[in-house]
Amino acid sequence: MFCVYLLFDLLIMKCDNFIMRLDKFLKVSRLVKRRTVANSISDLGRVFVNGNIAKPAKQLKVGDVISIEYANKTITAKVLEIPTGNVPVQLASTLYEIISE
């Protein structure tokens, strides 16, 4: 049991030095439900990183500000942490801070 717990900690390890693709971050953080949806809205020009239109392959880092334009609202969030992989649902909201909704 102890080894499994240590392995689990390594899988969700976070670091300020990591970078991650925009579409992957949107999916992992659960700001967007599916990665294909994240790709689609990015290709349509509805996702901005630091005020600039962003493509799905844009590399995110800690401190970047993401704006997502939905049909009826715009969400702006600041990236607080970049995970090394997938994270549990309970920790997904710790990856970003909502600036405006």
C-alpha positions as CSV (number, residue, x, y, z in Angstrom):
1,M,0.0,0.0,0.0
2,F,2.8,2.4,0.8
3,C,4.5,1.9,-2.5
4,V,1.3,2.5,-4.4
5,Y,0.8,5.8,-2.5
6,L,4.3,6.9,-3.4
7,L,3.7,6.0,-7.1
8,F,0.4,7.9,-7.0
9,D,2.3,11.0,-5.7
10,L,4.8,10.8,-8.5
11,L,2.1,10.6,-11.1
12,I,0.5,13.9,-10.0
13,M,3.7,15.7,-9.2
14,K,3.7,19.3,-10.4
15,C,6.5,21.7,-11.1
16,D,6.8,25.3,-12.2
17,N,9.3,24.4,-15.0
18,F,6.9,22.2,-17.0
19,I,5.1,23.3,-20.1
20,M,2.0,21.7,-21.6
21,R,0.1,22.1,-24.8
22,L,-3.0,24.3,-24.6
23,D,-5.5,21.6,-25.7
24,K,-4.1,19.1,-23.2
25,F,-4.2,21.6,-20.3
26,L,-7.8,22.6,-21.1
27,K,-8.7,18.9,-20.9
28,V,-6.7,18.0,-17.8
29,S,-7.9,21.1,-15.9
30,R,-11.5,20.3,-17.0
31,L,-12.0,23.8,-18.4
32,V,-13.1,21.9,-21.5
33,K,-14.7,18.5,-21.4
34,R,-12.8,16.8,-24.3
35,R,-9.4,17.4,-26.0
36,T,-11.1,17.3,-29.4
37,V,-13.4,20.1,-28.3
38,A,-10.4,22.1,-27.0
39,N,-8.8,21.6,-30.5
40,S,-12.0,22.8,-32.3
41,I,-12.5,25.9,-30.3
42,S,-8.8,26.9,-30.5
43,D,-8.9,26.4,-34.3
44,L,-12.0,28.7,-34.4
45,G,-10.1,31.5,-32.7
46,R,-12.1,31.4,-29.5
47,V,-9.2,30.7,-27.1
48,F,-6.7,33.4,-26.2
49,V,-3.5,33.1,-24.2
50,N,-2.2,36.4,-22.8
51,G,-4.5,38.3,-25.1
52,N,-3.4,36.6,-28.3
53,I,-5.3,34.0,-30.4
54,A,-3.9,30.6,-29.5
55,K,-3.6,27.4,-31.5
56,P,-4.0,24.0,-29.8
57,A,-0.2,23.4,-29.9
58,K,0.5,26.6,-27.9
59,Q,2.9,25.8,-25.0
60,L,1.5,27.0,-21.7
61,K,3.5,27.9,-18.6
62,V,2.7,29.0,-15.1
63,G,1.4,32.6,-15.1
64,D,-0.3,32.5,-18.5
65,V,-3.8,33.9,-18.7
66,I,-6.3,31.9,-20.8
67,S,-9.6,33.3,-22.1
68,I,-12.2,31.0,-23.5
69,E,-15.2,32.4,-25.4
70,Y,-18.2,30.3,-25.2
71,A,-21.5,31.0,-26.9
72,N,-23.0,33.0,-24.0
73,K,-20.0,33.8,-21.7
74,T,-16.2,34.3,-21.6
75,I,-14.1,32.6,-18.9
76,T,-10.7,34.0,-18.0
77,A,-8.3,31.9,-15.9
78,K,-4.7,32.2,-14.8
79,V,-2.5,29.1,-14.9
80,L,-1.2,28.3,-11.4
81,E,0.3,24.9,-12.0
82,I,1.3,22.7,-14.9
83,P,0.8,18.9,-14.1
84,T,3.1,16.2,-15.4
85,G,0.0,14.2,-16.6
86,N,-3.6,13.6,-15.8
87,V,-4.9,14.7,-12.4
88,P,-7.8,13.5,-10.3
89,V,-11.1,15.5,-10.6
90,Q,-10.7,16.8,-7.1
91,L,-7.4,18.5,-7.9
92,A,-8.3,19.8,-11.4
93,S,-9.5,23.1,-10.1
94,T,-6.2,23.8,-8.3
95,L,-4.4,24.1,-11.6
96,Y,-6.0,27.5,-12.4
97,E,-7.6,30.5,-10.8
98,I,-10.7,32.0,-12.4
99,I,-10.2,35.7,-13.0
100,S,-13.5,36.5,-14.5
101,E,-16.6,34.6,-15.7
